[in-house]
């Protein structure tokens, strides 16, 4: 779904950018652009929204702004000419949320390069996760009416995708997981507003510096979920990212040890939460399976090469195959 020149012009003007300076960076909907203003580089993003998601987006950006103000390296949101973090464009067909961010230096990690994909990176990855979790413990949203979603919102999406696909067995697994999570404690020491998608596609590296980007999945969740997401993607990755082959079991232990050493520099999390990692790894696998399946169903020909991946993941989900077979 491309963005029309008219919408781009309106959105760019809201943030003081000239439309002819925009350069497409990509994005899920080809909706992320670079632009220059007063000699500095910025990012412009135009996101199709439902009306109820407008407040959610504002709440997410306010949290990112808070993290930036407390020494977390993020792509910091910048206000529009009117001083708003989110501007709205309404058309006959949809509503667009227009946002802008500081351009950050860096690139995605090369997971096949040992000089980059190593214990030092895993340690810093964990330290950043710990820093976010420590800060969220004392975070107070600016507005009670505009609130980021919680984990149950994601489960409702998962259930809907199961029903849309007519596949009841993954839906049953989803319901079982939901019941398990509902029984977990959710105090401020273990639960709060977190990134929820802290994997290599969502951070950039520049020498030893790691900058977190893309808080679109940001939600109220258990802290251990961010740890599970990191471990899952370090081990399995994504098929199109070129590192989809399963890594050896020894890697999972080495990764987790380095990640948690960094994490504990910034935040204390009771040890028993690591015992819950298998549950949250299963949650991640099911979430990714259903998300990818929803996209596949819209354009099966384009995603034909993913069919073996779907078959493998569905079998693993239904047979309760451990995502990572190590002792926690």
C-alpha positions as CSV (number, residue, x, y, z in Angstrom):
1,X,0.0,0.0,0.0
2,X,1.8,3.2,-1.2
3,X,1.1,6.7,0.1
4,X,-0.3,9.2,-2.4
5,X,1.6,12.3,-3.2
6,X,-1.2,14.4,-1.8
7,X,-1.1,12.6,1.5
8,X,2.7,12.8,1.6
9,X,2.6,16.5,1.0
10,X,0.0,17.2,3.8
11,X,1.9,14.9,6.2
12,X,5.3,16.5,5.4
13,X,4.0,20.0,5.8
14,X,2.8,19.1,9.3
15,X,6.4,18.5,10.3
16,X,8.0,21.3,8.3
17,X,9.4,19.1,5.6
18,X,9.4,19.7,1.8
19,X,7.8,16.8,0.0
20,X,10.4,16.8,-2.8
21,X,13.1,16.1,-0.2
22,X,11.4,12.9,1.0
23,X,13.3,9.6,0.4
24,X,11.5,6.3,0.8
25,X,13.2,4.1,3.5
26,X,10.6,1.3,3.3
27,X,8.3,0.1,6.1
28,X,5.6,-2.5,6.1
29,X,3.3,-0.3,4.0
30,X,6.1,1.6,2.2
31,X,5.2,4.4,4.6
32,X,8.6,5.4,6.1
33,X,10.5,8.3,4.7
34,X,13.7,10.3,5.4
35,X,13.7,14.1,5.2
36,X,16.0,17.0,6.0
37,X,15.0,20.1,8.0
38,X,17.4,22.9,9.0
39,X,20.4,20.7,8.1
40,X,19.3,17.7,10.3
41,X,18.0,14.3,9.2
42,X,14.6,13.0,10.3
43,X,12.2,10.2,9.7
44,X,8.6,10.6,8.7
45,X,6.1,7.8,9.2
46,X,2.5,7.6,8.0
47,X,0.6,4.8,9.7
48,X,-3.0,3.7,8.7
49,X,-5.0,3.6,11.9
50,X,-8.4,2.8,13.3
51,X,-9.8,5.7,15.3
52,X,-9.3,3.9,18.6
53,X,-5.6,3.4,17.8
54,X,-4.9,7.1,17.7
55,X,-4.7,7.4,21.4
56,X,-2.7,4.2,21.6
57,X,-0.1,5.6,19.2
58,X,0.2,8.8,21.3
59,X,0.7,6.8,24.5
60,X,3.4,4.7,22.9
61,X,5.3,7.8,21.6
62,X,5.1,9.5,25.0
63,X,6.8,6.4,26.5
64,X,9.5,6.5,23.9
65,X,10.1,10.2,24.7
66,X,10.3,9.3,28.4
67,X,12.9,6.6,27.7
68,X,15.0,9.1,25.6
69,X,14.9,11.6,28.4
70,X,16.3,8.9,30.7
71,X,19.4,7.8,28.8
72,X,18.0,5.0,26.6
73,X,19.3,5.3,23.1
74,X,16.1,5.4,20.9
75,X,14.9,7.1,17.8
76,X,13.3,10.0,19.7
77,X,9.9,11.3,18.5
78,X,9.9,15.0,17.4
79,X,6.8,17.2,17.6
80,X,5.0,18.7,14.6
81,X,4.9,22.4,13.8
82,X,1.8,22.5,16.2
83,X,3.7,20.7,19.0
84,X,2.0,17.3,18.6
85,X,3.8,14.0,18.6
86,X,1.0,12.6,16.4
87,X,-0.9,14.4,13.6
88,X,-4.0,13.0,12.0
89,X,-5.0,13.0,8.4
90,X,-8.5,11.6,7.6
91,X,-9.6,10.5,4.2
92,X,-12.8,8.8,3.0
93,X,-11.1,5.4,3.3
94,X,-9.0,5.6,6.4
95,X,-7.2,7.6,9.1
96,X,-3.5,8.1,9.0
97,X,-1.3,8.9,12.0
98,X,1.7,11.0,11.0
99,X,4.8,10.9,13.2
100,X,8.4,12.0,13.0
101,X,11.6,10.8,14.6
102,X,15.2,11.9,14.9
103,X,17.3,10.0,12.3
104,X,19.8,7.8,14.2
105,X,23.2,6.6,12.9
106,X,23.6,2.9,12.5
107,X,22.6,-0.2,10.6
108,X,21.1,-3.6,11.3
109,X,23.4,-6.2,12.7
110,X,25.0,-8.8,10.5
111,X,24.1,-12.0,12.3
112,X,26.5,-14.0,10.2
113,X,29.5,-11.9,11.2
114,X,31.2,-13.0,14.5
115,X,32.8,-9.6,14.9
116,X,29.3,-8.2,15.3
117,X,27.1,-11.1,16.4
118,X,28.8,-12.0,19.7
119,X,28.7,-11.9,23.5
120,X,29.4,-8.2,23.6
121,X,26.3,-7.4,21.5
122,X,24.2,-9.9,23.6
123,X,25.3,-8.2,26.8
124,X,24.4,-4.7,25.5
125,X,21.1,-6.0,24.2
126,X,20.3,-7.3,27.6
127,X,21.5,-4.1,29.3
128,X,19.1,-2.0,27.2
129,X,16.2,-4.3,28.0
130,X,17.0,-4.1,31.7
131,X,17.2,-0.3,31.5
132,X,13.8,-0.1,29.8
133,X,12.3,-2.4,32.5
134,X,13.8,-0.4,35.4
135,X,12.5,2.8,34.0
136,X,9.0,1.5,33.3
137,X,8.6,0.7,37.0
138,X,8.3,4.4,37.8
139,X,6.7,5.6,34.5
140,X,3.5,7.5,34.9
141,X,1.6,8.1,31.7
142,X,0.7,11.7,31.0
143,X,-2.9,11.0,30.1
144,X,-5.1,8.3,31.6
145,X,-7.5,8.2,28.6
146,X,-4.7,7.5,26.1
147,X,-3.2,4.2,27.1
148,X,-1.0,1.7,25.4
149,X,-2.5,-1.8,24.9
150,X,-1.9,-4.7,27.2
151,X,-1.0,-8.3,26.4
152,X,-4.7,-9.3,26.2
153,X,-5.2,-7.1,23.2
154,X,-2.5,-9.2,21.4
155,X,-4.3,-12.4,22.4
156,X,-7.6,-11.0,21.0
157,X,-5.8,-10.4,17.7
158,X,-4.4,-13.9,17.8
159,X,-7.8,-15.4,18.4
160,X,-9.3,-13.4,15.5
161,X,-6.6,-14.6,13.1
162,X,-7.3,-18.2,14.1
163,X,-11.0,-17.8,13.4
164,X,-10.4,-15.9,10.2
165,X,-8.2,-18.8,9.0
166,X,-10.8,-21.4,10.2
167,X,-8.1,-23.3,12.1
168,X,-9.4,-24.2,15.5
169,X,-6.3,-26.1,16.9
170,X,-4.0,-23.1,17.2
171,X,-6.9,-21.2,18.7
172,X,-7.2,-23.8,21.4
173,X,-3.4,-23.4,22.1
174,X,-3.9,-19.7,22.3
175,X,-6.7,-20.0,24.8
176,X,-4.6,-22.4,27.0
177,X,-1.7,-19.9,26.9
178,X,-4.1,-17.1,27.9
179,X,-5.3,-19.0,30.9
180,X,-1.7,-19.6,32.0
181,X,-0.7,-16.0,31.7
182,X,-3.8,-14.8,33.6
183,X,-2.6,-16.8,36.6
184,X,0.8,-15.0,36.8
185,X,1.6,-12.1,39.2
186,X,1.6,-8.7,37.6
187,X,3.2,-6.3,40.1
188,X,5.4,-3.4,39.0
189,X,8.4,-5.5,39.8
190,X,7.7,-7.9,36.9
191,X,5.1,-6.2,34.6
192,X,4.8,-2.9,32.9
193,X,5.0,-1.0,29.6
194,X,7.8,-2.6,27.5
195,X,9.0,-2.9,23.9
196,X,7.5,-6.3,23.2
197,X,9.5,-6.8,19.9
198,X,13.1,-6.2,21.0
199,X,14.8,-8.3,18.3
200,X,17.6,-7.5,15.7
201,X,15.2,-6.0,13.2
202,X,14.3,-3.3,15.8
203,X,17.7,-2.0,16.8
204,X,20.6,-0.4,14.9
205,X,24.3,-0.6,15.8
206,X,27.0,2.0,15.3
207,X,30.3,0.8,16.6
208,X,29.5,-0.2,20.2
209,X,26.3,1.8,20.4
210,X,22.9,0.2,20.1
211,X,19.8,2.2,19.4
212,X,16.3,0.8,19.7
213,X,13.7,1.7,17.1
214,X,10.1,0.8,16.2
215,X,7.9,0.7,19.3
216,X,4.8,-0.2,17.3
217,X,4.3,-3.3,19.4
218,X,4.9,-1.5,22.7
219,X,2.4,-2.8,25.3
220,X,1.9,-3.7,29.0
221,X,3.4,-7.1,29.4
222,X,5.6,-9.2,31.7
223,X,9.3,-8.2,31.6
224,X,10.2,-11.8,30.8
225,X,8.4,-11.4,27.5
226,X,11.2,-9.1,26.2
227,X,13.7,-11.7,27.3
228,X,11.8,-14.5,25.5
229,X,11.5,-12.4,22.3
230,X,15.3,-11.8,22.3
231,X,16.1,-15.4,22.9
232,X,13.6,-16.6,20.3
233,X,15.0,-14.4,17.5
234,X,18.6,-15.0,18.4
235,X,18.0,-18.7,18.1
236,X,15.5,-18.9,15.2
237,X,15.3,-15.5,13.4
238,X,13.1,-15.0,10.4
239,X,13.2,-16.9,7.1
240,X,13.8,-13.8,5.0
241,X,16.6,-12.5,7.2
242,X,19.0,-15.2,6.1
243,X,19.5,-16.7,9.6
244,X,16.5,-19.0,9.8
245,X,18.4,-22.2,10.4
246,X,18.3,-23.4,14.0
247,X,21.4,-22.6,16.0
248,X,23.0,-25.3,18.2
249,X,21.6,-25.7,21.7
250,X,24.9,-24.4,23.2
251,X,24.3,-21.1,21.5
252,X,21.0,-20.6,23.4
253,X,22.7,-21.0,26.8
254,X,25.6,-18.7,25.8
255,X,23.3,-16.1,24.5
256,X,21.1,-16.1,27.6
257,X,24.0,-15.9,29.9
258,X,25.5,-12.9,28.2
259,X,22.1,-11.2,27.8
260,X,21.1,-11.7,31.4
261,X,24.5,-10.4,32.6
262,X,23.8,-7.2,30.8
263,X,20.2,-7.1,32.0
264,X,21.2,-7.5,35.7
265,X,23.3,-4.4,35.4
266,X,20.2,-2.3,35.1
267,X,17.3,-4.3,36.6
268,X,16.5,-6.9,39.2
269,X,14.1,-9.6,38.2
270,X,13.3,-12.5,40.5
271,X,15.0,-15.7,39.3
272,X,11.9,-17.7,39.1
273,X,10.8,-15.6,36.1
274,X,13.4,-17.4,34.0
275,X,11.5,-20.6,34.8
276,X,8.6,-19.1,32.9
277,X,10.6,-18.5,29.7
278,X,9.3,-21.7,28.0
279,X,5.7,-20.3,28.3
280,X,6.7,-17.0,26.8
281,X,8.8,-18.6,24.1
282,X,5.7,-20.6,23.1
283,X,3.7,-17.4,23.2
284,X,6.2,-15.8,20.8
285,X,6.1,-18.7,18.4
286,X,2.4,-18.8,18.2
287,X,2.1,-15.0,17.8
288,X,4.6,-15.0,14.9
289,X,3.0,-18.0,13.3
290,X,-0.5,-16.3,13.3
291,X,0.8,-12.9,12.3
292,X,2.7,-14.3,9.3
293,X,-0.3,-16.5,8.4
294,X,-2.5,-13.5,8.2
295,X,-0.2,-11.8,5.8
296,X,0.2,-15.0,3.8
297,X,-3.5,-15.4,3.4
298,X,-3.7,-11.9,1.8
299,X,-1.1,-12.8,-0.9
300,X,-0.3,-16.5,-1.0
301,X,1.7,-16.4,-4.3
302,X,4.1,-13.8,-2.9
303,X,4.6,-15.9,0.2
304,X,4.8,-19.3,-1.5
305,X,8.4,-19.9,-0.2
306,X,7.1,-19.7,3.4
307,X,4.9,-22.8,3.1
308,X,7.5,-25.2,4.6
309,X,8.0,-22.7,7.5
310,X,4.2,-22.6,8.2
311,X,4.0,-26.4,8.1
312,X,7.0,-26.8,10.5
313,X,5.8,-24.2,13.0
314,X,2.2,-25.4,13.1
315,X,3.4,-29.0,13.8
316,X,5.7,-27.8,16.5
317,X,2.9,-25.7,18.1
318,X,0.3,-28.5,18.1
319,X,2.8,-31.1,19.4
320,X,4.2,-28.8,22.1
321,X,7.7,-29.1,20.9
322,X,10.0,-27.0,23.1
323,X,11.1,-23.8,21.4
324,X,14.5,-24.1,23.2
325,X,15.4,-27.3,24.8
326,X,17.6,-26.1,27.7
327,X,17.3,-26.0,31.4
328,X,16.2,-22.6,32.8
